[in-house]
Amino acid sequence: MQLSYQHAINAIKLLYQHSGFDLPKQALGEQVANEFKAEACESKLGALYAFVDEQIALLRLVSWYFLSAFKDGDERPMVFYQMTIFHLKTLSSIRLLCTHGLDTNARLQLRLLFENSLLWSRFRVEPTALNQYSKCADPMAANAYWHKYMSKSKIESFLSDEFKASGHIWLGGIDEMIFELKEKVGLVAHPTFIASKFESNQDWNKQDERFALSSPSVASHFTLSQAVFVAAIPFSIKPEPSYQFESANLLDLQQPLKPLPHSTTSWNEYNQHLRDMIPKLFLMSRRFSDALLSET
């Protein structure tokens, strides 16, 4: 199934080209794949790993935008930087767990990624929630914040009402996908002890000599495809709300960071194109996900 992975890589390269980027010989995600277990890219789900890896690499580039906007007295850029890194690391955790056949554990991480995406999205349209979040300095304050803003699907309800009033939309029919995600991930993430039932049922169907670690599970088709979707949620609000802070231009400076070459000379436009690549990858991945699903 190496061909499936390579097809995805070729499509990703074309996507960069059509989006105005001057991509090097390799897609960014190929560097990520080298850091993880290579056999995953050769599995039946190899194409999905290509899209996950590309998003991981892009999130690192996106983080520079927020880091270069951080100034004394304004905590907002650092909050978004921290959320970007949490996004990156959680997506990497999902990828690594799926690689070793630990799909149920990966879905627990998927739930965390989903909550981070929703909170990030709320920050885009509600400055008060962002400002209060930045003041959470201890576990007690963080717990109070969670109950006020996040528990009992409060963010989803808020965003639904907010979008109706403001005219914003989710790119790519996200409302229906969020419902499906919560329904299926909830089975293994809450209450957590039910998770063992699902993983043990799969284990009986593929007994081998290994004790715990295995190869990617068929069930990871859902987990990986949903991870690509969930990672794109904060970038899929259209028209995109402004972050409302200035970020230092890194395109022409002498620094160790090397932004991906693009046809624009505007730092803000460059970062807009960069962020737009994440939902574009999700939309492209759906064709590969559907094709793989028909083969299972």
Secondary structure, DSSP 8 states (H G I E B T S, - for coil): -HHHHHHHHHHHHHHHHHTTB---SS-HHHHHHHHS-GGGGGSTTHHHHHHHHHHHHHHHHHHHHHHTT-BTTB-HHHHHHHHHHHHHHHHHHHHHHHHTT-HHHHHHHHHHHHHHHHHHHHHHH-HHHHHHHHT--SHHHHHHHHHHHTGGGHHHHHHHHHHHHH--EETTSHHHHHHHHHHHHHHHHSSGGGHHHHHHHHHHTT--S-SS--S--TTHHHHHHHHHHHHHGGG-EES-----S-----SSS--S-----BS---HHHHHHHHHHHHHHHHHHHHHHHHHHHHH-
